[in-house]
Amino acid sequence: MWSILTSVDTFAVLITETFGNIGQYASEIALPTPEGTSNGLISLAGQISVVLVYAMEPLKTLTGSYTLPIFCFAVLLFVCIVLALGLIEPDKNEPYRVNVGGTRATLQAAMDMGITKVVYTSMNNAMGAHGPGAWNEETSEFNHWKTKDHYSISKYLAEIEAFKFGAKGLPVVIVSPTTVFGTNDRRPTSSGRLIIDVATRKVPAYFEGMTNIIDVDDVAYAQVAAMTKGRIGERYLLGNRNVTLTEFFTMIADIAGVKPPRLKFALPVALVLGWIWERKAAIDKKMPTATISEMKIGAMGECYDCSKAVRELGLPQTPAETTIRNALKWFRANGYVSASNRN
């Protein structure tokens, strides 16, 4: 792991949104301990003043206060992942203010500060979904306009902002995780909620689709690797295994020791359920089981070829079964899933 850091004696890192499970792992990997490298990990608490870039209004300035004496190699790791706010709030402009406006303001500040390298974390939806017959690569065309998924569209437009700043001279590398699962998912995220719901048998039915899954540890590792190995102006898909929803739900259920969902709906029926879940989530102020746009995207087939990141960044490929097993163990240990939820 530490081979990615040996070529640089010291470097300063500003990481945003460290309260998420991806940001947390990335911060732990990126920073050495004050005493040296006893375990190679350190919490950002008390070490870096974190600037949260998902404010309602675009930031005009970005400053960080560092207490660690590591200023030779500047890196900005930007993780702008908006979850429930963009999914359940009726304000459809919110994802654009957050993702597009926040990206533009942050990267402008990075350019003004003379940042040496920016690792910008986008997402797979910015590359569209083209089905199992044509696995997406980094050059795939965005095609989510018809889904009317404002979150995906805003992420695509935010990526365009990143490329614009790259054209102006800002050294930007883009990494795009697919569907991320793993431990320490305290929120939990929509992907973590899916494991919980299947394990607690709250998914009575589903529709067929495809997705790509990856371990949160693997994503965090690749983010940090991109600091030194990522090529300027390139984007990297961070994913692992392409699975159908039937395969995925069965995998979760087998590991959880419960029966998998058996009833499979046609997409039109699933969209009605999505509408119901969205209305319920708006009332409860919680993440919906799935949204209408998510179902449309899943039906399009989110299959990806992530060999570029494996080859150039050393992206690990933790087996999906291991990821789900570790996530489920964490959810049980932290009270999200009861040990009694078994067949």
Summary of the structure (lengths in Angstrom):
residues: 343
radius of gyration: 19.7
end to end distance: 39.7
largest distance: 58.2
contacts: 1162
relative contact order: 0.15
helix: 43%
strand: 14%
